[in-house]
Amino acid sequence: MIIPSIDISNGSAVQLVGGEDLAVDAGDPRPILDRFGLAGEVAVIDIDAARGEGDNTHLIAELCGRSPIRVGGGIRDVTTARRWLDAGAQKVIVGTAATPELLAQLPTDRVIVAVDSRHGKVVTRGWRHDTGDDLLTRIDDLKRLCGGFLVTFVEREGRLEGTDLERSAAVVTVAGDTRVTVAGGITTPAEIRRLDRLGADAQVGMALYTDQMTLTDAFAAPLISDRPDGLWPTVIVDETGSALGIAWSSKDSLGQALQTRRGVYESRTRGQWVKGETSGATQELIGVSVDCDRDTLRFTVRQRDEFCHLDTRTCWGEDRGLARLARRLARIRQEGTPGNTNTLLNDPDLLAAKLTEEAGELAAAKEHDEVISETADVFYFTLVSAVAAGVTLEEIEIELDRREQRVTRRPMTAKDSE
């Protein structure tokens, strides 16, 4: 699959030819990440830090909270790597410093080793120093110590002349079960498709920035369909991952969805349609992903109002649990519906007292059914508190996911009551 790339220098998204000559200055990387992030994980590389010429730490830390990214550039010690993982980076990309000693101190599945090569030989220090080491030997030496490789063919980087598919195949073979991402010269969807068939992802920069290839073309390149019309079944889920229904997508409807950030689909009989265009039950597209067989899409959306034409949340009826409760509480707040919930929403002192009371009762609960009941109470009052502050369940879940990604843990001790 595609891994869009954002290289940052002096606060701007840039593209360099051969790692040296500035070819594109695309400006603020934030809107670029918002667009690229719809298609999945994005590689964000701090060019200045990689060269030892300053850094873009504060900007990239902000990007970590904006979309799933893998961060590289200037990560030369365990402390820096852990700091990025704690900041929310899905993975860190470690280059020159990727020694067995350093890698042993980091979570293997979240480390990508960057191996930059020129004509099969490893280069370092921002691609300026030729080590003389063999690319495949480096891959073989480190493949058990990391979760992936980023292999850049420097002689092709930024030149839009195509990548080295033969050498890519050799790298994938040597890497074995360790996932490989290839960068350098990738220009066409056919190359992305070929790399995917080899078992490698394609990190693409210049071709996207210069419109040699669209994000839709790049994302759709590996997809397959066994239907005569070429459509892909598309599972639609909300921001909590709950399935709302199923539709169909074509390459054109996928492109419209990515461009407009809306739920756009392809009917098997009526052509292209936009969810909510007539009913008002619109969708904001959060992201698109593809399944392991490359023949089914998943659209993650924020659904306004009910999804099904039968006026239910899903095509299988109403949903349940915390997501349903959170939406109901938000609706009460918006509409001012009279009742106990509305009273709590408008009385912060009462709400704080109830939170404290219910948390204490849960802490004292011992029996199975009692713990269930008290936990339900705490969930209810917690969500009322969140809704009162304009906080969504999605935001809370994102924060929990972010905390799970941390590798540095604080000791579990009680705060001083005084």
C-alpha positions, 0 to 999 in steps of 0.5 A: 500500500501507499505511505505518503511522505511529508519531508519537513525543513524550516517548518515547510513540507518540501521535496528534494532531488537526491536529498539535496536540491529543493524541487518543491516547497509545499508550505504548511504541512498540516493541511497536507497531512489532513489530506494524506492521512485519509489514506492511512499512516503517513511518514513525516521526516524531519530533514533538518534534524537528519542533517544536524541543522536544527529541527522541527520538533514542536511542529511534528509533535503537533502532527502526532496528534493530528493523524497516525504518523511514523516519525523519522529524521535525527533519531539517534538515541533511545531517549529521542525515540521513546519521546516520539513514541510517547508523543503519539507516533505510531512508529519511529524511523531510525537510520544511522543509529540503528545498532543492535544495542539501541534497537534492543531497548525499543519495542520491536514492532514500533521501530522501522530501520531506515537503510538508505542506499546508493547503487546498492551501498549504504549511505548515511549522514543525510545521504552524504557519506558512503559507508561502503556497506552492502544494502542486503547485508545490512537488512539481513543483520537487523531484520530480527531487531525491528518491525520494518525497513524503510529502504530508499534508493537515493540515486532515484529519489525525487527524480520521477524516473521509476524505482528499482523493482529488481532490487526491491524484490531482493530486499523483500526476500532477504527481509523475510517476515519484516515488512519493507517500505520502498522509497525513491523514484516511485512514479506510477500506480503500476509500481505501487501495485508491483511492490504490493504484490512483492510484499512491500509498501511504497513511500511516495512523495514527489509524484504526489506533490507534482501531480504525477500521480493522484492520491486516489490512483496511488491508494487504489493501485493494489486493489482488486475486484472479481466483479465485471463492473470492478466495484469494491464492497465497502464496509461503513463504520462510525468513529468507534468502529461500529458497522453502520452498513455496506455500500459499493465503491468505484475508483471515481467514487473513491476519488470523490470521497477523498477529495470532498471528505464525504461519504461518496459511493457507487450504486450497482444500478443508479451510479454515483451517490452521496450519502445524505445529499437528500436526507440530510444524514451526511457523513464526514469521511475520517479515513479509508482502509483496505482489507488484507485481500485488497478487495474490500474497503472500509470507510470510517465516517462521522455519521450525522443523524441515523444511517439507515433509511428505516431511521435506525443507527445501522442497517441491522437496527439500533446500536448499543453501549457507550457510543449510543449513550454518549450520543443520547446525552449529547442530544439532550444537551443540544435540545435541552430536554427536561430531566435529570440529565439536563439538571446535571448538565446545568449544575456543575457542583451537583455533577461533581458531587455525584461523580465523587459519590459514585466513584467512591461506591465503585471503589467499595463494591465487592460483589460481581453484580454490585461492581457492574451496577456501580461501574455503569453509574460511573460511566454515565456520570463520566459521560455527562461530565464530558458532554457538559464540556463539549468533549466527545467519546471519540476524543476520549477513545483517541486519548486512550489509544494514545496512552496505550502507545506510550513506552514510558510509564509513570509509577502507579501511586496515589496522589497525596491527599493533602 
